[in-house]
Amino acid sequence: MKKLTIIAAMLIGSIGVSMSGVGEPVKTITVDSSKSEIKFDVNASKAQILNVSVQGVEEDFTSIALIDQRGKSIFYSFVKSDNETFEINLKNLTPGKYYVKLNMDSEIRMKTLIVQG
């Protein structure tokens, strides 16, 4: 039976760094104005199934992916509507760190997932 640990969430998007003149940092800005969210739900009766729910998606070209540490896409799908749920089978995954990536036009949201043997 596999154990899952969800350890971190991070936002990458709307980040700007500006340099002036001799390389002095001027300003770093991070803005989180998004309503999008990724939620995990592990099916207790089947510990090998991960339900990933995507909420707050307002953009047309949005995708979700499960990526391993080498950057290989294990699961990939387009998000067709807000509040959509994806069922990802973890049965054949080797123990290790994986990333669930929500890719939108204006931002990328990621959550880290650790699969233990």
C-alpha positions, -999 to 999 in steps of 0.1 A, spaced: 0 0 0 14 34 -10 15 63 14 11 98 0 24 130 16 15 164 2 43 187 15 42 220 -2 23 244 -25 38 273 -43 27 299 -68 47 309 -98 33 338 -117 31 375 -119 67 378 -107 88 407 -119 124 415 -112 139 447 -126 176 456 -127 190 491 -134 223 505 -142 251 486 -126 230 456 -116 213 470 -84 180 453 -77 152 478 -80 121 459 -70 107 423 -68 69 421 -69 47 390 -62 10 392 -67 -15 365 -61 -48 377 -75 -58 343 -88 -88 324 -75 -75 291 -89 -68 263 -66 -56 226 -67 -70 202 -40 -59 167 -33 -82 139 -20 -68 104 -16 -94 77 -19 -92 59 15 -105 26 2 -81 27 -28 -49 43 -16 -36 41 -52 -61 66 -65 -55 104 -62 -84 127 -69 -73 161 -79 -99 189 -79 -93 221 -98 -113 252 -88 -114 288 -99 -102 283 -134 -113 311 -157 -90 308 -186 -96 288 -218 -62 271 -222 -56 254 -189 -40 221 -184 -31 198 -155 -2 174 -153 15 150 -129 53 153 -135 81 133 -120 115 147 -108 130 144 -142 102 165 -158 85 136 -175 47 140 -177 30 110 -161 -5 123 -165 -18 152 -187 -52 166 -194 -69 199 -204 -92 214 -179 -125 219 -196 -145 236 -169 -143 251 -134 -146 227 -105 -134 197 -125 -120 166 -108 -93 143 -122 -87 107 -110 -50 98 -112 -39 62 -108 -8 59 -87 -5 21 -89 25 21 -112 44 50 -97 77 43 -80 82 60 -46 95 95 -50 86 132 -54 61 142 -80 45 176 -89 9 184 -98 11 213 -122 -19 236 -131 -8 256 -162 -28 286 -172 -21 315 -196 -11 339 -169 3 317 -142 15 282 -131 4 266 -98 22 236 -84 18 212 -55 44 187 -44 33 151 -39 55 124 -23 47 88 -29 62 64 -3 64 26 -9 
